Amino acid sequence: MATVHLARMDGLGGFQKWVAIKKIHAHLLEDESFVQMFLDEARIVARISHSNVATVFELGDTRIATGSRWSTCTASRCAS
C-alpha cells in the first residue's frame, strides 16, 4: 500500500524536526482509485488535531527517476 520513512528536516541555526514521509508503492500509482483514497486520507487527517495523530503539513508529488512515474507523499510531524 504505502511505505512510511522516518526523516529529519534540518533548518537554519541547527533547527531539526523529525518527520514521517508516507509514499505510495510504485505499482499502486496506476490505480486511480487508490491514489484518490490516499489523497482523501491526507485531507481527512489534515483536519484532525490530536496528540495521538501525526499532523499533515505537506502533500505533494515527487518524480521517481525511473521513467515518468509519480509518487505522492505526505510529510507528517511525528507525535511525541
N, C-alpha and C positions, 0 to 999 in steps of 0.2 A: 504494500500500500504506500507507505512513506517511510523515510528514514529521518531520525532526529539526531542532529550533531550538536555537541557542546562546543561553544566557541567563546573567545574573549574579544570584546570590542575595545580597542585602545583609542584614547583621545589625547588631547593636549594636557600638558602638565602631569603626566602619569595617570590620568583618568583611565580606569578599567571597569568593565562591566561584563559579567558572564551572561551569555545569551544562548538560547536553543534555536537552531535553524532546522526547520522541517522541510524536506524536499520530497516531492512525488517521485516514485520509481519511474525510470525512463519508459518502461514498457506500458505504463498506465497513462502516459501523456497523450496517447492516441485515442483514449476513451473519453470522449467529451463529457459524458455523464459523471465520470469520476473526477475530472478536473473541476466541473461545476460544483460537485459535492465538497471538494477541497476548499474552493473559494467560499462556499456557503459557510463551512465550518469556521473559516477565518473571520468572516463578517459577524457570525454569532458570538464567537469567543471575544472579539474586539469590544463587544458591548458589555461583557461581564467584568466586574471589579470585585475580586475576592482573593484573599491571601493564599488559597489553595489552587488558584488558576493562574497560569502564566499570562501576562499581558501581551497582546499582539501590538507591536508598534511599527511594523513594516510588512508590506506584502508586495511582491514583485516577481518578475520573470527574469531568469538568467539563462543565457545561451550556454549550451554544453558544446564543447569543442568538436564533438563528433557530429558533423552534418548540421542540419537545420532544426534539430530537436530543441525543445524548450523545457525548462524545469521551473515550476512555480514553487516559491518557498515563502515561509513566514519566519520572521525572527521574533522571538518572544523573550521577555525578561524571565529569568529563572526564579521561581518562587523560593524564598529562603525559609 
